[in-house]
Amino acid sequence: MGRGKIEIKRIENANSRQVTFSKRRAGLLKKAHELSVLCDAEVAVIVFSKSGKLFEFSSSGMKKTLSRYGNYQSSSDSKAENLQEEDCKEVDLLKDEISKLQKKHLQLQGKGLNILSFKELQNLEQQLYHALISVRERKERLLAIQLEESRLKRAELENETLRRQVQELRSFLPSFTHYVPSYIKCFAIDPKNAVLNHGFFDDSNCSLQKTNSDTTLQLGLPGEAHNRRKKEGDRESPSSDSVTTNTTRGTADRISLA
């Protein structure tokens, strides 16, 4: 079983109170002795019983310990008094500084100038002049920054407006989605029926025309090439037609391969 807690209060029973005093007093003096030996400390304990009997313990003499205690108390009291005096002086200095600053602030506002001399007024005027210059420079710097920011905002708004207008114009223009080739196709013409085998590009065709038994490339409309080929075919002989046809087909094959 553990040791139970004892309520710390006055013991009403006289016998129990006397027994507890004897036990605890002996334990207290024993602990003081152990503390002085183990820790090399100067310890002094004074105990008076209810009947006025004295019990004491001192590791290095009670008078020596008491005199040391008295000296420490006097030195601590003097230190406390010195600290109080220093605090009072510091408080007085702070109060004087605050009063001077308040007077200077009033003078900068143009109040309390009657006590100032001519030199002091000149110094005050110079201070105000330099302060005014600093204020103006700061104001001009802020105005320049605001103007630059407004200019940038205006430029951004203008760019956005132009971009919106370009998009609106693009929405009105037709979109080109079909493929436009970068070259013109030329196709051969059959000399017998004079009909084009393929279509034409950009209102122009490529046709073949026989000139002095040589096949050449001639541009023209489909109707004109057909009429021209028909008239030339009526005048020429069958032998020349066969030669022309073979030459024309060979040339057409070379063109298509190219």
C-alpha positions, 0 to 999 in steps of 0.5 A, a space after each residue: 500500500 502506498 503512503 497516503 497524502 496528508 492534508 497540510 493544515 494545523 493538527 488539532 490534537 496536541 499530542 499528534 502535533 507534538 509528535 509531528 513537530 519532533 519528527 519533521 524538525 529532525 528531518 529538516 535539520 538532517 536535510 540541511 546538513 546533507 545539503 551543506 555537505 553534498 553541495 558545499 553550501 552555507 546553510 543555517 536553519 533556525 526553528 522556534 517551537 510553540 513553547 518558545 524553545 530554539 532549535 538551530 543548525 548552521 554549517 559554518 556558524 550561526 553568527 557568521 551566516 547572520 552577519 553575511 545575511 545582514 550585509 547582503 540585505 544592506 547591499 541589496 537595499 542600496 542597489 535597489 535604491 540606486 536603481 530607483 534613483 537611476 530610473 527616476 533620472 531616466 524618467 526625468 530625461 525622457 520627460 524633458 526630451 518629450 517636452 522639447 519635441 512637442 515645442 519643436 513640433 509646435 514651432 514647425 506648425 507656426 506656433 509659439 514663435 515669440 520666444 525664438 530669436 532671429 537666428 533660431 527663426 532663420 534656422 527654422 525657415 531653412 528647415 521648412 524650406 528643405 522639407 518643402 523641397 523634399 515634399 515636392 520631389 516626392 510628389 513629382 516622383 509619384 505623379 511621374 509614376 502615375 502618368 507612366 501607369 496611365 500611359 501603359 493602361 491606355 496603350 493596353 486598351 488601344 491594343 485591345 481595341 485594335 485587336 477586336 477590330 481586326 477580329 471583326 473585320 476577319 469575321 466579315 471576310 470569306 474564308 479560303 478553304 479550297 486548295 490552289 495549286 502553284 502550277 498550270 496543268 497542260 493536257 494533250 488534245 486528241 487530233 481526231 475528235 479535238 476534245 479536251 481530255 481534262 479541264 482547264 485552270 484559270 480560264 486557259 488551256 494547253 493544246 497541241 498544234 502541228 506546224 510543218 510536221 512538228 508538234 508544238 504547245 499552243 495555248 487557247 480556248 477549247 472552241 478555237 483549238 477544236 475549230 482549228 484542228 478540224 480545218 487542218 484535219 480536212 486539208 491534210 492526207 491520211 498518212 500525215 494524220 497518222 504521223 501527226 497522231 503518233 507524234 501528238 500522242 508521244 508528246 502528250 505522254 512525255 508531258 503527262 510523265 513530266 
